[in-house]
Amino acid sequence: MVRSGGDSRKGRGAFRRSLWRNERGVVALEFAILSAAYFLLVLGACEIGYDLFMQEATDLALQAGARNMETGAALTSTGETNFIQTYICNTTAGRLLECGNLHVKVELVPAGDDFSSTAVSTGTLPVSGNVLNLSTYDGTNNNSVFCTAPPGTLIMISAIYVGPTFLSGLLPFYFNEIYNGTPVHAVLSQVGIASEQFSVPNTLPKGTAPQC
């Protein structure tokens, strides 16, 4: 039986529509595959950007706090928490941080050493295995004592800011710092100061932290 031209055109149209439906399925599959990688890349960029933000904010806030230590304005600090809240978090950069996530350590540079001495700091986060160890920072160990800078001395002030992660479930190999059982972002900032020859009052308010 010979088909008419109309039937032939209808057959070709149905065939093309079938191909189009098949191609739409391929496009949807390709989008699903590529979009996963794309969104992971975008989220990863946001995660790295958050790291850089934390580092910059911590650096600037600590510099402001160190200036008060350098001039003797922080002599009346009663401890680490008071120093952080009064002289670090109460600054433009410090207001961008969560004060409870900030940990500070103040060390007197031994005579004959300088800021590069490993006796003062190694310049790296205190990570044991993959666990962030803040036992040498005030507030985490009863043996840790916060101190303020005496006049005319070299002081190293270290600050560690512990922030949350957003992709720890997707990229566990990237987040290798654990604090209190949770993957975290942690940044270290350090400022070395040579304190000025300021005068120390004969009596300081009761409860003030000792001088280093």
Buried (B, 14 or more C-beta within 10 A) or exposed (E): EEEEEEEEEEEEEEEEEEEEEEEEEEEEEEEEEEEEEEEEEEBBEEBEEBBEBBBBBBBBBBBBBBBBBBBBBBBBBBBBBBBBBBBBBBBEBBEBBEBEBBBBBBBBBEEEBEBEBEEBBEEEEBBEEEEBBBEBBBBEEEEBEBBBBBBEBBBBBBBBBBBEBBBBEEBEEEBEBBBEEEBBBBBBBBBBBEBEEBEEEEEBEEEBBEBB
